[in-house]
Amino acid sequence: MQLFKANIKTVVLRYYLMMAVVLISLFLNIPILAVLAVPLFLSALLAVKIGK
């Protein structure tokens, strides 16, 4: 795991995935499920590259 090594495509994809998790959880009226978006937010913010 390396910080600040992911490309912009991966960062944008993680951001949109995070927003989808939040919107779906609020649409389903389960706000505690939005907590699952926190790891996605941090991985997008820090541009974590997983793997080699």
N, C-alpha and C positions, 0 to 999 in steps of 0.2 A: 504494500500500500504506500503510494507516494502522494504527497500533497502538492497541489498546484501543477500537476502534470497532465490532467485530462484536457482533451481538445474542446473547443467551444460547442461543437455538436452534442457531445455528451453532457455538458453542463446545461445546455438549453433543454435537452430531453429530460434530464432529472428535474429541472424546474417545472416543466409542464406536467410531469408525473406527480410532483408534489402538489401542484394546484388541483389536479384531478382528484387526488386522495382527499384533500380538504373539501372540495365542492361535493363530492359523493357522500362524504360523511355528514356534511351539513344538510344535504338534500334528503338523506335517509333519517335525519333527526337523531344522529348518534354523535354528538360533538366530541366525546372522548376518543372516538376513532381518529379524529384529526391529529392526535398525538403521534400517530404513525408517520405523519409528514415531517416530523422533526429530523429524523436521520436523513431523509431525502434532501431536506433543506441544507443541512450541514455538509453533506457530500457534494451538493451543487455549489455551495458557497466556497468550500475549500478546494474544489476541483480535484477530488480524490481520484487517482488512477488505480484501479484494482487489477492486479496481475503484473506482468513484466513490462 
